[in-house]
Amino acid sequence: MAEKGFFIEALPQTGVVTFLALVREKEIRMKRNGGFYLHLVLADRTGELEARAWDQAESTAAIFDRDDIVKVRGTIELYNERRQLIVQRIRRCEEGEFVEADFCACSERNPEEMFAELLEYVEKVANEPLRGLLLSILNDPAIAVRLKVAPGAMRIHHCYRGGLLEHIVGLCGLADQVVHHYPRLNLDWLISAAVLHDIGKIEELGTSRRLAYTTRGELVGHVALGLEILDQHVAGLDGFPVGIKGMLQHIVVSHHGEMEKGALRQPAFPEALVFHYLDEIDARLEQAWRLIDQAPAGEEWTAYIPSLDRSLYRQYPLEAEEHFDELPRGVETVISETPVPASAGSHKNSDHHRAGRQS
């Protein structure tokens, strides 16, 4: 594995440096005096840096693409009081030469472990046609590969690589718990809802390290793309029940809950309604905790959050309270040996009995 070298925020103001970076932008531009140069924006999880390759622009550009990880050597210069890199050598890095989390935000959980956990939840689905459909989708290599890296959203919640899979697995866990409390709910519908509700985001957001909408994502959106994936896999299963397909389509189009929030229909059966709220809980809590953690130390409130239409209070910490039965044994002995006047004891007991009657 290649050494990461400098993180961008730690680069010196001047000097020769070697480091790994994500190619966020790549463009061949014309020089003022004729000829061409290669303009780059390099990035990692700490920031970004403009770079220029003045010579052999076309042949250098052919070595790598946007979204690749590259190893670059060059000289840091100051231009208009900003650092820029003059590229001397650059090459594309292969898988295994770098740590993904150095270059873009990633889920803290291992994607292979999350995917295995998701398959375990799907195996709990009792309805055979429904379980077969979900396994058909998840075992599709074109879907599985993208599901393991796709973000949950661009900005609002789980907006990092692997975020979508983390969100889906989290919803399966919530579904499992809520069915224990409300046994009339059907776990099959809730697990199916978790898998299918945002599956279109693998097409809408794609797998780019730069977190960007795909062209189809911009044109169509993840709900319609999710319905397309559902239709493709239902078509491959002989005799799949039309009624079950209709219920699954309803879950996908209603999971945003309200029409003004993007739902094409309001949830029309208990599992669809419950799933909408579970989806909100998982998404909003991830968003809230991330923003609270990112706020500057010492600040009581986060910055204003447009998607929530509020700032969040960062909480007054509750200190653990000592309980009598947790006191050291020596303290218990002293207390128990302290004489209590008979009149005081009688009065205390009387108050205790009155309090007991009131409660």
MIFIGU-593216 format. One line per 5 residues: number of its first residue (from 0); for each residue x, y, z of C-alpha. Coordinates in steps of 0.2 Angstrom, whole numbers, plus 5000, padded with zeros to 4 digits. Layout:
BEGIN
NUM) X Y Z | ...;
# end
This chain:
BEGIN
0) 5000 5000 5000 | 5007 5017 4995 | 5009 5030 5009 | 4996 5043 5010 | 5009 5057 5013;
5) 5003 5074 5018 | 4984 5077 5021 | 4980 5093 5011 | 4976 5104 5026 | 4994 5100 5033;
10) 5003 5104 5017 | 5017 5117 5019 | 5015 5134 5011 | 5029 5131 4999 | 5041 5116 4995;
15) 5042 5100 4986 | 5028 5087 4992 | 5022 5069 4987 | 5005 5063 4993 | 4990 5054 4987;
20) 4974 5063 4982 | 4957 5061 4974 | 4955 5070 4957 | 4939 5080 4960 | 4940 5090 4944;
25) 4951 5088 4928 | 4951 5100 4913 | 4962 5105 4899 | 4963 5123 4897 | 4972 5136 4886;
30) 4987 5145 4891 | 4987 5164 4889 | 5002 5163 4877 | 4996 5148 4867 | 4996 5129 4871;
35) 4987 5120 4884 | 4989 5115 4902 | 4980 5103 4913 | 4970 5110 4927 | 4966 5099 4942;
40) 4957 5100 4959 | 4964 5087 4971 | 4956 5083 4987 | 4955 5072 5002 | 4945 5071 5018;
45) 4953 5087 5025 | 4951 5099 5010 | 4956 5102 4992 | 4970 5110 4982 | 4971 5117 4964;
50) 4985 5110 4954 | 4992 5113 4937 | 5002 5102 4925 | 5010 5115 4913 | 5018 5102 4900;
55) 5011 5088 4891 | 4993 5091 4896 | 4984 5079 4885 | 4996 5064 4888 | 4995 5068 4907;
60) 4976 5069 4907 | 4975 5052 4898 | 4984 5043 4913 | 4969 5045 4925 | 4951 5051 4926;
65) 4940 5061 4938 | 4936 5052 4954 | 4952 5042 4953 | 4965 5042 4967 | 4982 5048 4961;
70) 5000 5049 4968 | 5007 5066 4964 | 5023 5074 4966 | 5026 5093 4964 | 5030 5110 4971;
75) 5018 5120 4982 | 5018 5139 4977 | 5008 5153 4983 | 4997 5161 4969 | 4986 5176 4975;
80) 4989 5171 4993 | 4983 5153 4990 | 4992 5137 4988 | 4993 5128 4972 | 5003 5113 4966;
85) 5014 5113 4951 | 5014 5095 4945 | 5030 5086 4941 | 5024 5068 4942 | 5007 5060 4943;
90) 5000 5042 4941 | 4984 5033 4945 | 4983 5022 4961 | 4976 5005 4960 | 4964 4997 4972;
95) 4973 4991 4988 | 4986 5006 4987 | 4975 5017 4997 | 4963 5018 5012 | 4946 5024 5005;
100) 4942 5034 5021 | 4957 5045 5018 | 4949 5053 5003 | 4930 5054 5007 | 4918 5052 5021;
105) 4914 5033 5023 | 4903 5023 5035 | 4912 5018 5051 | 4905 5000 5048 | 4913 4987 5036;
110) 4901 4986 5020 | 4904 4967 5018 | 4898 4965 5036 | 4883 4976 5034 | 4878 4967 5018;
115) 4880 4950 5027 | 4869 4957 5041 | 4856 4963 5028 | 4855 4946 5020 | 4851 4938 5038;
120) 4837 4950 5040 | 4830 4945 5022 | 4831 4927 5027 | 4818 4931 5041 | 4805 4936 5028;
125) 4792 4922 5029 | 4783 4924 5013 | 4792 4914 5000 | 4789 4925 4984 | 4793 4941 4994;
130) 4809 4933 5001 | 4814 4927 4983 | 4812 4944 4976 | 4822 4953 4989 | 4836 4940 4987;
135) 4835 4942 4968 | 4838 4960 4970 | 4852 4959 4983 | 4861 4945 4974 | 4861 4955 4958;
140) 4880 4959 4956 | 4876 4976 4947 | 4866 4981 4963 | 4876 4973 4977 | 4892 4981 4971;
145) 4884 4999 4971 | 4874 4996 4986 | 4890 4993 4997 | 4897 5011 4992 | 4882 5022 4988;
150) 4878 5036 5000 | 4861 5038 5008 | 4859 5056 5002 | 4869 5071 4996 | 4868 5082 5011;
155) 4854 5078 5024 | 4857 5061 5031 | 4870 5046 5029 | 4879 5057 5016 | 4894 5047 5015;
160) 4900 5031 5006 | 4891 5016 5012 | 4878 5027 5020 | 4863 5019 5011 | 4868 5002 5016;
165) 4870 5008 5034 | 4853 5016 5033 | 4844 5001 5026 | 4852 4989 5039 | 4848 5001 5053;
170) 4830 5001 5047 | 4829 4982 5047 | 4835 4983 5065 | 4822 4995 5070 | 4808 4985 5061;
175) 4813 4970 5071 | 4812 4979 5087 | 4795 4988 5084 | 4787 4971 5078 | 4791 4964 5096;
180) 4781 4979 5103 | 4767 4979 5090 | 4765 4960 5086 | 4751 4964 5074 | 4763 4972 5062;
185) 4770 4961 5048 | 4789 4960 5048 | 4789 4955 5030 | 4782 4971 5024 | 4794 4981 5035;
190) 4810 4972 5030 | 4804 4974 5012 | 4801 4992 5014 | 4819 4994 5021 | 4827 4986 5006;
195) 4817 4994 4993 | 4812 5012 4998 | 4828 5020 4993 | 4836 5006 4982 | 4834 5019 4967;
200) 4848 5029 4975 | 4861 5017 4968 | 4856 5025 4951 | 4852 5042 4957 | 4868 5046 4967;
205) 4879 5033 4959 | 4895 5027 4967 | 4906 5043 4964 | 4918 5048 4978 | 4913 5066 4974;
210) 4895 5063 4980 | 4885 5070 4965 | 4869 5066 4956 | 4870 5056 4940 | 4861 5062 4925;
215) 4847 5049 4927 | 4846 5054 4945 | 4843 5072 4940 | 4831 5068 4927 | 4820 5054 4935;
220) 4824 5053 4954 | 4826 5039 4966 | 4808 5034 4968 | 4805 5031 4949 | 4822 5022 4948;
225) 4817 5011 4963 | 4801 5006 4954 | 4811 5002 4939 | 4822 4990 4948 | 4807 4982 4957;
230) 4799 4980 4940 | 4814 4972 4932 | 4816 4959 4946 | 4798 4955 4947 | 4798 4952 4928;
235) 4811 4938 4931 | 4801 4928 4943 | 4787 4917 4936 | 4770 4919 4944 | 4775 4933 4956;
240) 4759 4939 4965 | 4752 4955 4957 | 4744 4960 4974 | 4761 4959 4983 | 4769 4969 4969;
245) 4756 4983 4971 | 4759 4984 4990 | 4778 4985 4987 | 4775 4999 4974 | 4765 5008 4987;
250) 4778 5007 5000 | 4791 5015 4988 | 4780 5029 4982 | 4773 5033 5000 | 4789 5032 5011;
255) 4791 5051 5012 | 4775 5052 5021 | 4767 5068 5015 | 4763 5074 4997 | 4772 5090 5000;
260) 4788 5081 5006 | 4789 5071 4990 | 4777 5056 4993 | 4767 5052 4978 | 4754 5044 4989;
265) 4751 5045 5008 | 4755 5028 5017 | 4738 5018 5016 | 4741 5003 5028 | 4749 5001 5045;
270) 4766 4994 5040 | 4768 5008 5027 | 4764 5021 5040 | 4775 5014 5053 | 4789 5013 5040;
275) 4788 5031 5036 | 4791 5036 5054 | 4805 5023 5056 | 4813 5031 5041 | 4812 5048 5048;
280) 4819 5043 5065 | 4834 5034 5057 | 4838 5048 5045 | 4835 5063 5057 | 4845 5055 5072;
285) 4860 5052 5061 | 4858 5070 5054 | 4856 5078 5072 | 4870 5068 5080 | 4882 5072 5066;
290) 4879 5091 5066 | 4880 5091 5085 | 4897 5082 5084 | 4903 5094 5071 | 4898 5110 5080;
295) 4913 5120 5087 | 4918 5115 5105 | 4910 5126 5118 | 4895 5131 5107 | 4878 5127 5115;
300) 4869 5127 5098 | 4873 5121 5081 | 4871 5133 5066 | 4854 5135 5058 | 4849 5119 5049;
305) 4838 5123 5034 | 4832 5105 5032 | 4826 5105 5050 | 4821 5123 5050 | 4830 5125 5067;
310) 4846 5125 5076 | 4849 5110 5088 | 4854 5112 5107 | 4869 5102 5111 | 4862 5096 5127;
315) 4866 5100 5145 | 4875 5085 5152 | 4867 5075 5165 | 4879 5069 5179 | 4876 5052 5186;
320) 4867 5053 5203 | 4872 5042 5218 | 4859 5031 5225 | 4858 5025 5242 | 4860 5007 5238;
325) 4876 5011 5228 | 4885 5020 5243 | 4901 5012 5250 | 4897 4999 5264 | 4906 5010 5277;
330) 4894 5024 5273 | 4879 5013 5275 | 4885 5007 5292 | 4887 5025 5298 | 4870 5030 5292;
335) 4862 5014 5299 | 4870 5017 5316 | 4865 5035 5317 | 4851 5036 5331 | 4834 5043 5325;
340) 4823 5052 5338 | 4807 5042 5341 | 4796 5057 5337 | 4806 5061 5321 | 4805 5043 5315;
345) 4786 5043 5318 | 4784 5059 5308 | 4794 5052 5294 | 4785 5036 5293 | 4768 5045 5293;
350) 4773 5056 5279 | 4779 5040 5269 | 4762 5032 5271 | 4753 5048 5266 | 4764 5049 5250;
355) 4761 5031 5247 | 4742 5033 5247 | 4743 5048 5235 | 4753 5039 5222;
# end
